[in-house]
C-alpha cells in the first residue's frame, strides 16, 4: 500500500523527478525566513519586500490551482507566503500608523 503511494508520488507530473516539485520545495525557505522575522522589530520590516512576498503568494496560489497538473506543493507554499506577508504588513502598518509611541524628533 505505502509502496504504491510512494510510486504514485514519484511518477506524478509534479513529483520529485521534475522542477515542478523542487522549485516550490526550495521556495519554502522564503516562507520560513519570513516566519523567523516575526521576532524582528516592526520598524525593521520593509514595505516593498513584504508587499512583494504577499503579491507573489496570492498570484502564484491562484495559478497553481488552475494549471494542469495541479501542484499542491506550489499552492501550499504560496498560501503560506501570502499569509506571512500579510501578517508582516499588518505588523508594520500597526507600528507605523497606530502606535501610541510619540515620534522622536530628528535633529
Buried (B, 14 or more C-beta within 10 A) or exposed (E): EEEEEEEEEEEBEBBEEEEBBEBBEEBBEBBEEBBEBEEEEBEEBEEEBBBEBBEBBBEBBEEBEEEEEEBEBBBBBBBBBBBBBBBBBEBBBEBEEEEEEEEEEEE
